[in-house]
Amino acid sequence: MELTFVKCSGKYDGLTIVRHDGTTDSIACPKQRIIPHEMVHYAVESVLSNRGFLSLIREGQSAAFTTGGEDSSEAIERMVETFQAELWGERASAADLISTYEHACEARGHSIATVSADDVEAIRDRLSELTLQWDSLPQNGALTVRF
């Protein structure tokens, strides 16, 4: 699957998704002063094998769906939120990030996806690469990744 993120003017950036079968979807990504939320999903889901939002889209779900409380996708959503919070603030130790993630899952009453300190560092590396690429894009510039 190909994901093309476009840095737009205004309140939203864009994402066009092209699945392996050629079907497409588009998402308006609210600007959040860091990389788009769905790009954080890409970083997390491309490192881990758990099924999250992008994995479900790759399997044929419409981009307009919500995860609907499926336990594995909710666990990935909490992980994406944890990494987003770190992008907005300061980097914590891998152990502290994992603890924060586990607490968020427990507070929402769903399972915890297995994540190691090595996974955290791999996701952080991917987020750093994406952030550098995204920040260097001009308005209307595009960044395409394969998932």
SVG drawing of the C-alpha trace seen along z (x, -y; Angstrom):
<svg xmlns="http://www.w3.org/2000/svg" viewBox="-17 -28 34 37">
<polyline fill="none" stroke="black" stroke-width="0.4" points="0.0,0.0 1.2,-3.5 0.6,-6.5 1.2,-10.0 1.1,-12.7 0.8,-16.3 1.7,-19.4 -1.2,-21.7 -2.1,-25.3 -4.9,-25.8 -6.0,-23.6 -5.5,-20.2 -2.8,-18.3 -3.7,-15.5 -3.2,-11.7 -4.0,-9.7 -3.9,-5.9 -3.5,-3.5 -4.0,0.1 -2.3,3.0 -5.6,3.6 -5.6,0.0 -8.5,-1.3 -7.9,-4.6 -9.0,-6.6 -8.3,-10.1 -8.0,-11.5 -7.9,-15.2 -5.3,-15.2 -5.7,-18.0 -2.5,-19.9 -1.0,-19.4 2.5,-21.1 4.2,-17.7 3.9,-15.1 0.3,-14.0 -1.4,-11.5 -1.6,-8.9 2.1,-9.3 2.7,-8.4 0.5,-5.3 2.8,-4.4 5.9,-4.7 4.3,-2.5 2.6,0.1 5.6,0.5 7.8,1.5 5.2,3.7 3.2,6.5 0.0,5.6 -3.2,4.6 -3.9,0.9 -5.7,-1.7 -3.5,-1.5 -3.3,2.3 -7.1,2.5 -7.2,0.1 -4.7,2.2 -7.1,5.2 -9.9,3.3 -11.6,1.1 -12.6,-2.3 -10.5,-5.2 -13.8,-6.6 -14.1,-3.8 -13.4,-4.1 -11.7,-1.2 -14.9,-0.5 -13.2,0.8 -11.4,3.8 -8.9,4.6 -5.8,4.9 -6.4,1.7 -7.3,-0.2 -4.0,1.0 -2.2,-0.4 -4.1,-3.7 -3.0,-4.1 0.6,-3.5 0.3,-6.1 -1.1,-8.6 1.8,-7.9 4.4,-8.6 2.5,-11.7 2.6,-13.0 6.3,-12.4 6.7,-14.3 4.8,-17.3 6.9,-17.2 10.2,-15.7 11.7,-12.2 11.3,-9.9 13.3,-6.7 11.9,-3.7 10.8,-2.2 8.8,-5.3 7.2,-5.5 6.2,-1.8 4.8,-2.4 2.8,-5.4 1.5,-3.3 0.5,-0.4 -1.2,-2.8 -3.3,-4.3 -4.3,-0.8 -5.3,0.2 -7.3,-3.0 -9.3,-2.2 -9.8,1.4 -8.1,3.2 -5.1,5.3 -1.5,4.1 0.4,4.8 3.8,6.3 6.5,3.6 10.1,3.8 12.7,1.1 14.2,2.0 10.8,1.5 10.6,-1.9 14.0,-2.9 13.1,-1.6 9.8,-3.6 11.6,-6.7 14.2,-6.4 11.4,-6.1 9.6,-9.1 12.8,-11.2 13.4,-10.3 9.8,-11.2 9.9,-14.4 13.1,-15.5 11.5,-14.7 8.2,-16.3 9.8,-19.5 11.8,-19.9 8.8,-19.8 7.5,-23.0 3.8,-23.8 2.0,-21.4 5.1,-19.1 4.4,-15.3 6.0,-12.5 5.2,-9.0 5.9,-5.8 5.0,-2.2 3.2,-0.1"/>
</svg>
